[in-house]
Amino acid sequence: MDERNQDCTTRLGFVVNDIQEKVRVWAEMLNVKIPDIITSDKPPKSISKKEGYLADVGGKRALFFLENIMIELFEPDSDNDSWHMELDCKGESIRHIVFFRKNMTEKIVFLRQHDGLLAQQRE
């Protein structure tokens, strides 16, 4: 099944200070195996945009694949990236919700016109 043709939430992303600690806590809470922690590349290998600009997104990432959603924990590796700036401003918190809706482009335009919400980041 191609999730992009479905109406579904697919991922919750959290920015954290210490991924080693957080993966143990989340694994215990979810009653699952501790996932591998992987290091993600910075652009140009891993290109991501935030508000139309390239975002420096290097860091450590762990993914929990559950039956109905993926939980992503991310620890940024630089004081200068957009993720770390949010971590400094807001502390450990939810960073993003990834979801797909049929006619997604139309839905984003609708939200911008009626609610002021923006798709802050697109991969």
Phi, psi and omega in degrees: 000131177273109185297339180289344177263006182245158171268104183201154170267132186245335185205142169245128181247132180239137174263133186226159177277320186228096185293328179301315179291315186292325179294325178294316181297311181295318180298318179294315181296320182275352181059049180227168177293146176293125181282163174294147173258125181246152176261126180265148180282159172268165176306148010272354181292321179240093186265128178221148180242141174230123181051038176084356181247152175295136178252136176282106191243028179287147178164192179257139186225141173227138183239130174255115179265107179259175183301320187239002182195159174252136174251127181244127172252136184223128174247111181294151182254005182223145176286350187257003182266164184295328179292317181292324177299319177294320178300317178294320183281319189247349185077187179297128186195173174292134184259321181201157172238125179256126176214158179239141175226146174302141182059047186303319180300318177297322180295320179295316178300316179301312180298320178297321183283325189252338186232350180077002179283143180240148168283100187290328185216136176231134179264000000 
